[in-house]
Amino acid sequence: MNLAASYLGLDLPSPLVASAGPMTQTADRVKRLAEAGVGAIVLPSLFEEQIRAEADRDERLAEVGIDSFGEATSYLPDPGASLWPRQYLSLIERAVAAAAVPVIASLNGSTAGGWTDYARAMQDAGAAAIELNVYYLSGDLPSPSLVSGRDAEQRYIDVLTAVKAAVSIPVAVKLSPYFSSLGEMALRLDRAGADGLILFNRFMQTDIDPATLTISTGFKLSSPAEATLPRSWIARLRGQLGGSLAASTGVETADDVAAYLLAGADVVMTTSALLRHGPGHATALLDGLTAWMRGKEFGSLAEFRGMLAAAVGTQEAYGRRGYLSAVERATQAYAPG
Ligand SMILES: Cc1cc2nc3c(=O)[nH]c(=O)nc-3n(C[C@H](O)[C@H](O)[C@H](O)COP(=O)(O)O)c2cc1C
């Protein structure tokens, strides 16, 4: 069975990509994922704040003339479980050496500024592409300077443009679904040079526990029900962009992978399922995909990728007409007798 895929102009042995998260944080796990069949690996994000903090530290050290590494590290905030810039570059080098598939570095920030030049160091360390996660929470209240929707969107374009100027490798943008006009935003990013879009990023959800009177922040693992939103947008955007489309969110089984490919994704990413079941789950997903393709008599991805995009991407299914008939059907199904 031919599972070869193309993403960001890169040739991949399979369409399954291990997305950013703890599973891709060590070279050893990256190696296991590649052996399990993933077509590419996205490393966890390096954050704008970390790059800025390390640059500030270097500046202060240069002023006081400290060059011993042990002393120097005490000038950085506690790194916790995340990787700092120099460790990150070392991870790229080790991951590239360990895996025979493209290794994609991830940058996470929200302002255009000197930190975006770090993309160049990632390229030099061997990254095959950059994934850009513009995690920007607009509308922080109260604020003396509320940001308009257009200005919030412009940040994405500005950060993308700055990163594109720093590198020659492909740059993909990981998007959130929270735009007033997502289709237009996708087209703007595509025209601004994004080599691909990843649909979607998941925002941190802050919650409140009335029992303990505490606030929790954090990431929960996803469920397959969350895949319908990215899947419908992939179907809508299929054929509209020059760049690639990657699906992210809610992959648990091989059917979830097949559904994303039918909607028009070039690659399908997974984080939660790999964390739940381990790196070997990649093999199970790909074996399941192969069995499904055999059952449907498809010999390659090209034979069915995007096959249902036209059908689900129309006004019929997702516009107001589709909405109206869905409400009618649901009313018939659920109305109390
Ligand atoms: C624990 C955890 C850490 C994550 N870290 C990152 C990250 O560093 N950068 C990023 O862009 N996405 C990160 N993500 C998001 C995932 O890459 C992915 O987009 C999201 O979990 C949806 O995919 P899934 O349903 O397969 O989990 C993280 C997700 C989890 C659960």
The ligand as a Gaussian input file, in Angstrom:
#p B3LYP/6-31G(d) Opt

LIG

0 1
 C        0.306000      18.276000      26.917000
 C        0.225000      18.991000      25.602000
 C        1.263000      19.841000      25.214000
 C        1.168000      20.533000      23.999000
 N        2.206000      21.355000      23.624000
 C        2.110000      22.031000      22.456000
 C        3.159000      22.889000      22.035000
 O        4.207000      23.019000      22.691000
 N        3.000000      23.572000      20.881000
 C        1.884000      23.453000      20.100000
 O        1.794000      24.099000      19.056000
 N        0.888000      22.624000      20.464000
 C        0.976000      21.924000      21.609000
 N       -0.041000      21.087000      21.974000
 C       -1.206000      20.942000      21.068000
 C       -1.066000      19.704000      20.173000
 O        0.052000      19.811000      19.315000
 C       -2.315000      19.493000      19.312000
 O       -2.459000      20.548000      18.383000
 C       -3.601000      19.406000      20.136000
 O       -3.411000      18.631000      21.306000
 C       -4.737000      18.801000      19.313000
 O       -4.368000      17.540000      18.812000
 P       -4.814000      16.170000      19.506000
 O       -6.303000      16.176000      19.552000
 O       -4.267000      15.094000      18.631000
 O       -4.231000      16.170000      20.882000
 C        0.036000      20.378000      23.169000
 C       -0.992000      19.500000      23.563000
 C       -0.908000      18.804000      24.755000
 C       -2.030000      17.873000      25.136000

